[in-house]
Amino acid sequence: MDSAERDQRFDRATELFDGLNAREVSVVALTWVDNSGITRTKSVPLRRLAHAAAHGVGASPVFDVFLFDDWIIQGRFAGGPVGDLRLHPDLDRLTVLAGQPGWAWAPADRHFQSGVPYPMDQRLQARKARQNLADRGLTAKAGFEIEWCVGKTGTDDWVPATSGAAYGHARQVELSDYCVDLLNALDQQNVEVLQFHPEYAAGQFEVSTAPEDPLAAADTAVLVRETIRAVTMRHGMRPSFSPKVINGGVGNGGHLHLSVWRDGTNLFAGFQDEAKQFTAGVLNHIRALCAIGCPSLASYLRLVPHTWSAPFVAWGEENRETSLRLIQDNLEIKCFDLTANPYLVVAGVIAAGLDGIATQASLPEGLNVDPALLDGIPRLPTSLKEAVEEFEKDTVLTEAFGNELAGTIADVRRGEMERYKDASPQGIANVTRWRH
């Protein structure tokens, strides 16, 4: 980032000031998502936005080794009190927050003080993956399904805020004003919602957003989740995005939908050869991808058969128990959850899929039955330890992320394993419930 670009950023933010001020914005939250899937932030008064856009806001690189419970480890490539980075807001994504009056939001990219992009920045990884697609004449469209459970306040235990049946309209009637306020807030923030409905678990809802550029889709996933949090709390309730709100119950997923395009044609429409190769690449790397998309101890309380969590290394057309589900015009990665960093998710899946295209990987036969009813269908990792081991030996993914980021991801996962090595499954559910 040279002085000319800094001046351009400063001028752009200055031009935005009057419009934001007229909408009574006082503060702008600059967010990034760490390796444990927590959205971290530093905020600036509106009058400091132009300075932040040009020169950034200071943030320690130690955040790369924060665990989900804010415990800090010493990693091989990050940790300790030395060093500083700069958060630069992406003004193209600047959004006035309907659920937080007086606030605006922008996702931030992390740079060194010199202006050079920080190689361990997760959002920059998603940007790089998008460029890797473009270098091969491809584009992609992506979107996340966001699932959450609405609980009562006044306790850290799980007490659902509704009693309506799974998928039942009664649940929406009970929380009618809440549902309307949430959808209105998303609409005011220019988030296009495809559908909204009660889900299976007690107090659970789901919202699906329209497909976008992969980087934009990850940004939207952050914005939607924080909007859900804000609106839920304004209604006197608490949202949980945990993969297991209670041990033994149905958990929250964070499914990724993705299609790949060449010359304006969706390769997944008709499931063309390159789409098959891309799918084969994702399937070949899906066990290692679990360290990215199912990155918490609680993830493996969710990934069990007969719960529609898709815990098998398989694909199928409209099959909800295979980790990859082929839909009419896109691929759904069903095993992922919302303890994941969405930027790492899109970057990892794109890297795996492009490897499939580059190697012309062969896709095995799809399954049209529940994999649990068949012998010999391999499982996804059944523990975080197993997922990390798969990730570390997957050279496609570790090279895509770079040695330092890949190593730090593994360090964070192992830090959480060590910290909660004596915890029971319910204990893990308890400590994870309200963190993400």
C-alpha positions in Angstrom: 0.0 0.0 0.0 1.8 3.2 -1.2 1.0 6.8 -0.4 -1.2 7.2 -3.4 -3.5 4.3 -2.2 -3.5 5.7 1.3 -4.6 9.1 0.0 -7.3 7.4 -2.1 -8.6 5.5 0.9 -8.6 8.7 3.0 -10.6 10.6 0.3 -13.1 7.8 -0.1 -13.8 7.6 3.6 -14.1 11.4 3.8 -16.7 11.3 1.0 -18.7 8.8 3.0 -18.7 10.9 6.2 -21.7 13.1 5.5 -24.0 10.3 4.5 -23.0 8.2 7.5 -23.4 11.2 9.8 -26.8 11.9 8.4 -27.8 8.4 9.3 -26.6 9.1 12.9 -23.7 6.8 12.8 -21.3 7.5 15.6 -19.0 4.5 15.7 -17.6 2.1 13.1 -16.7 -1.5 14.1 -13.8 -3.0 12.2 -13.9 -6.8 12.5 -11.8 -9.7 11.6 -12.3 -13.4 12.5 -9.5 -15.3 14.3 -8.4 -18.9 13.9 -10.8 -20.1 16.5 -13.8 -18.6 14.7 -14.4 -15.7 17.0 -15.2 -12.3 15.5 -12.8 -9.8 17.0 -13.1 -6.0 16.7 -11.6 -2.6 17.2 -13.9 0.4 16.7 -13.3 4.0 15.7 -15.5 7.1 16.1 -16.9 8.1 12.7 -14.6 11.2 12.5 -11.6 8.8 12.7 -12.8 6.5 9.8 -10.8 8.3 7.1 -7.6 8.0 9.2 -8.3 4.4 9.9 -8.9 3.7 6.2 -5.6 5.3 5.2 -3.3 4.4 8.1 -5.1 1.5 9.8 -5.9 0.8 13.4 -3.3 -1.0 15.6 -3.9 -4.6 16.5 -1.5 -7.1 18.0 -0.7 -10.3 16.0 -1.2 -12.2 19.2 -4.9 -12.6 18.2 -3.8 -15.3 15.8 -3.2 -17.6 18.8 -6.3 -16.7 20.9 -8.4 -19.8 21.7 -12.2 -19.5 21.6 -12.3 -18.8 25.4 -9.8 -16.0 25.1 -6.9 -18.1 26.5 -3.7 -17.2 24.7 -1.1 -19.7 23.7 2.5 -19.4 22.4 2.5 -20.7 18.8 5.4 -21.6 16.6 4.8 -18.5 14.4 2.7 -16.2 16.5 2.2 -15.2 20.1 3.8 -13.0 22.7 3.7 -9.2 23.3 6.0 -8.0 20.4 4.8 -6.6 17.1 1.9 -4.7 15.7 -0.4 -4.8 12.7 -2.8 -2.4 11.1 -6.5 -3.0 10.5 -7.7 -1.4 7.2 -11.5 -1.3 6.7 -12.9 -2.4 3.4 -15.0 0.6 2.5 -16.8 -1.3 -0.2 -18.4 -3.4 2.4 -19.1 -0.6 4.9 -22.7 -1.1 6.3 -24.9 0.8 8.6 -26.1 -1.6 11.3 -29.9 -1.7 11.5 -29.7 -3.9 14.7 -27.3 -1.5 16.4 -28.4 2.1 16.1 -25.5 4.5 15.9 -23.1 1.9 14.6 -21.7 0.9 11.2 -19.5 -2.1 10.4 -16.7 -2.9 7.9 -14.6 -6.0 7.6 -10.9 -5.3 8.0 -7.8 -6.6 6.3 -4.7 -6.8 8.4 -1.5 -5.3 7.1 2.0 -4.7 8.4 2.7 -1.2 9.5 4.5 -0.7 6.1 1.3 -1.4 4.3 2.3 -4.9 3.1 -0.5 -7.4 3.5 -0.1 -9.7 6.5 0.3 -13.2 5.1 -1.6 -14.8 8.1 -4.7 -12.6 7.6 -7.6 -14.9 7.0 -9.6 -12.5 4.9 -6.7 -12.0 2.6 -6.6 -15.8 2.1 -10.1 -15.7 0.8 -9.1 -12.8 -1.5 -6.2 -14.9 -2.8 -8.4 -17.9 -3.4 -10.7 -15.8 -5.5 -7.7 -14.6 -7.5 -6.5 -18.2 -8.0 -9.9 -19.0 -9.6 -9.6 -16.0 -11.8 -6.1 -17.0 -12.9 -7.7 -20.2 -14.3 -10.5 -18.4 -16.0 -13.0 -19.2 -13.3 -15.3 -17.4 -10.9 -17.4 -18.8 -8.1 -20.6 -17.9 -6.2 -21.1 -18.9 -2.6 -23.4 -18.5 0.3 -23.7 -19.8 3.9 -26.6 -21.2 5.8 -26.7 -19.8 9.3 -28.3 -21.8 12.0 -28.7 -20.7 15.6 -30.7 -21.5 18.7 -32.6 -18.8 20.7 -32.3 -19.1 24.4 -33.5 -17.3 27.5 -31.2 -14.9 29.4 -30.4 -15.0 33.1 -28.6 -18.3 32.9 -25.6 -19.9 31.1 -27.6 -23.1 31.0 -29.6 -23.9 27.8 -33.3 -22.9 28.2 -35.0 -22.4 24.8 -36.9 -19.2 24.3 -39.7 -21.0 22.4 -41.7 -24.1 22.7 -43.0 -24.4 19.2 -42.5 -27.6 17.2 -39.5 -28.3 14.9 -40.2 -26.5 11.6 -43.5 -25.4 13.2 -45.1 -22.1 12.4 -46.0 -21.9 16.1 -42.4 -21.1 16.8 -42.6 -18.1 14.5 -45.8 -17.0 16.0 -44.3 -17.1 19.5 -41.4 -14.9 18.3 -43.2 -13.1 15.5 -41.9 -9.6 16.2 -38.4 -10.9 16.7 -38.5 -12.7 13.3 -39.8 -9.6 11.5 -37.2 -7.3 13.1 -34.4 -9.6 12.2 -35.5 -9.9 8.5 -36.1 -6.2 8.3 -32.6 -5.5 9.7 -31.0 -7.8 7.2 -33.0 -6.1 4.4 -31.9 -2.7 5.5 -28.3 -3.8 5.4 -28.8 -5.0 1.8 -28.5 -8.7 2.7 -30.7 -10.7 0.3 -32.4 -13.5 2.3 -33.5 -16.5 0.2 -35.4 -18.2 3.0 -36.0 -18.2 6.8 -37.5 -20.9 8.9 -37.6 -22.7 12.2 -35.2 -25.7 12.3 -35.3 -29.0 14.1 -33.7 -28.3 17.5 -35.4 -26.5 20.3 -35.5 -22.8 19.7 -33.5 -23.2 16.4 -33.8 -21.1 13.3 -32.1 -20.9 10.0 -31.5 -18.1 7.4 -30.0 -18.6 3.9 -28.6 -15.8 1.9 -28.2 -15.3 -1.8 -25.0 -16.4 -3.6 -22.2 -13.9 -4.0 -18.5 -13.7 -4.8 -16.8 -16.0 -2.2 -15.1 -13.2 -0.3 -18.4 -11.3 -0.2 -20.2 -14.4 1.0 -17.8 -14.8 3.9 -18.3 -11.1 4.8 -22.0 -11.6 4.7 -21.8 -14.6 7.0 -20.1 -12.4 9.6 -22.6 -9.6 9.1 -25.6 -11.9 9.3 -24.4 -13.6 12.5 -23.6 -10.3 14.3 -27.0 -8.9 13.2 -28.7 -12.0 14.6 -26.8 -11.5 17.8 -27.8 -7.8 18.0 -31.4 -8.3 17.3 -31.7 -11.3 19.6 -30.2 -9.4 22.5 -32.4 -6.4 21.9 -35.4 -8.7 22.2 -34.1 -9.9 25.6 -32.8 -13.3 24.4 -29.5 -15.0 23.6 -28.3 -16.6 20.4 -26.2 -19.7 20.3 -24.3 -20.7 17.1 -22.6 -23.6 18.7 -22.4 -27.0 16.9 -23.8 -28.6 20.1 -25.9 -26.4 22.4 -26.5 -29.5 24.6 -24.7 -32.8 24.4 -27.0 -35.3 22.7 -29.1 -32.7 21.0 -29.1 -31.6 17.4 -26.5 -28.9 16.7 -26.1 -25.9 14.5 -24.5 -26.2 11.1 -22.9 -23.7 8.9 -23.3 -25.2 5.5 -21.4 -23.7 2.5 -23.1 -23.6 -0.9 -20.7 -23.0 -3.9 -20.9 -23.1 -7.6 -18.1 -22.6 -10.1 -18.5 -20.6 -13.4 -16.5 -20.3 -16.6 -17.4 -17.7 -19.3 -20.7 -17.0 -17.6 -21.8 -20.6 -17.5 -22.4 -22.4 -14.2 -20.4 -25.6 -14.4 -22.7 -27.2 -11.8 -25.7 -26.8 -14.0 -25.8 -30.2 -15.7 -22.8 -31.2 -13.5 -20.2 -30.6 -16.2 -16.8 -32.3 -16.2 -14.9 -29.5 -14.4 -17.7 -29.4 -11.7 -17.2 -33.1 -11.2 -13.4 -32.6 -10.9 -13.9 -29.7 -8.5 -16.3 -31.9 -6.4 -13.8 -34.7 -6.4 -11.1 -32.4 -5.2 -13.2 -31.2 -2.3 -14.1 -34.8 -1.5 -10.4 -35.9 -1.6 -9.5 -33.2 0.9 -12.7 -33.2 3.0 -11.1 -35.0 6.0 -8.3 -32.4 6.2 -10.8 -29.6 5.6 -12.6 -30.6 8.8 -9.7 -28.8 10.7 -11.0 -25.6 9.0 -14.8 -26.2 8.7 -15.3 -28.3 11.8 -12.6 -26.7 13.9 -13.8 -27.0 17.5 -14.1 -29.8 20.1 -17.8 -29.3 20.0 -17.8 -29.9 16.2 -17.2 -33.6 16.9 -20.1 -33.9 19.3 -22.2 -32.9 16.2 -20.7 -35.1 13.5 -22.4 -38.4 14.4 -24.5 -40.6 12.1 -28.3 -40.4 12.0 -28.4 -36.7 12.9 -28.2 -35.3 9.4 -24.9 -33.8 10.2 -23.3 -35.4 7.1 -20.4 -37.2 8.9 -19.4 -39.4 5.9 -16.7 -39.0 3.2 -19.1 -39.3 0.3 -21.3 -37.3 -2.0 -24.8 -37.8 -3.3 -27.5 -36.0 -5.2 -29.8 -34.4 -2.7 -28.4 -36.7 0.0 -28.4 -34.9 3.4 -26.1 -37.4 5.2 -23.1 -37.2 2.8 -20.6 -34.5 3.5 -21.1 -33.2 0.0 -24.6 -32.8 -1.3 -25.2 -32.0 -5.0 -28.1 -29.8 -5.5 -29.6 -28.7 -8.8 -27.0 -26.0 -9.6 -24.5 -26.0 -6.7 -22.4 -28.0 -4.3 -23.3 -28.0 -0.6 -20.7 -28.8 2.0 -22.9 -30.0 4.8 -20.5 -31.0 7.5 -19.2 -27.5 8.4 -20.4 -25.5 11.4 -20.3 -22.0 12.7 -17.2 -22.3 14.9 -15.4 -22.0 11.6 -13.7 -18.9 10.2 -15.8 -18.3 7.0 -12.8 -16.8 5.2 -10.7 -19.9 5.8 -13.6 -22.1 4.8 -14.0 -20.5 1.3 -10.2 -20.4 0.8 -9.8 -24.0 1.8 -12.7 -25.3 -0.3 -11.5 -23.4 -3.4 -8.0 -24.7 -3.0 -9.2 -28.3 -2.7 -11.6 -27.9 -5.7 -8.9 -26.3 -7.9 -6.6 -29.2 -7.0 -9.3 -31.5 -8.3 -9.5 -29.6 -11.6 -5.7 -29.4 -11.9 -5.3 -33.2 -11.4 -8.5 -34.1 -13.3 -9.6 -36.0 -10.2 -12.1 -38.8 -10.7 -15.4 -38.6 -8.7 -16.6 -41.9 -7.3 -20.2 -43.0 -7.6 -22.7 -40.9 -5.6 -24.8 -42.4 -2.9 -28.6 -42.4 -3.0 -29.1 -44.0 0.5 -28.1 -43.2 4.1 -24.4 -44.0 4.2 -24.8 -45.4 7.7 -26.8 -48.2 6.2 -23.9 -49.3 4.1 -20.6 -51.1 5.0 -17.3 -49.5 4.2 -18.3 -45.9 3.8 -15.5 -43.9 5.4 -16.2 -41.4 8.2 -15.1 -37.9 8.6 -12.7 -37.5 11.5 -14.4 -38.4 14.8 -12.2 -36.0 16.8 -10.4 -32.7 16.5 -7.1 -34.5 17.0 -7.8 -36.7 13.9 -8.8 -33.7 11.8 -5.6 -31.7 12.7 -3.5 -34.7 11.8 -5.2 -35.0 8.4 -4.8 -31.3 7.8 -1.1 -31.2 8.6 -0.3 -34.0 6.1 -2.4 -32.4 3.4 0.2 -30.5 1.3 -2.4 -28.9 -1.0 -4.1 -27.1 1.9 -1.0 -26.3 4.0 0.7 -24.9 0.9 -2.4 -22.9 0.0 -2.5 -21.3 3.4 1.3 -21.0 3.8 3.5 -22.6 6.4 3.0 -20.0 9.1 -0.8 -19.8 8.9 -1.2 -23.5 8.5 1.1 -24.1 11.5 -0.7 -21.5 13.6 -4.1 -23.1 12.8 -2.8 -26.4 14.1 -1.3 -24.8 17.2 -4.6 -23.2 18.1 -6.5 -26.5 17.6 -4.0 -28.3 19.8 -4.1 -25.5 22.4 -7.9 -26.1 22.7 -7.4 -29.9 22.9 -4.9 -29.5 25.7 -6.9 -26.9 27.6 -10.1 -29.1 27.6 -8.5 -32.6 27.6 -10.3 -33.5 30.8 -13.7 -32.0 29.9 -16.7 -34.3 29.5 -18.8 -34.0 26.3 -21.4 -31.9 28.2 -18.6 -29.8 29.7 -17.4 -29.0 26.1 -21.0 -28.1 25.1 -21.3 -25.9 28.1 -18.1 -23.9 27.5 -18.8 -23.5 23.8 -22.5 -22.7 24.0 -22.3 -18.9 24.0 -18.9 -18.2 22.6 -19.5 -17.9 18.9 
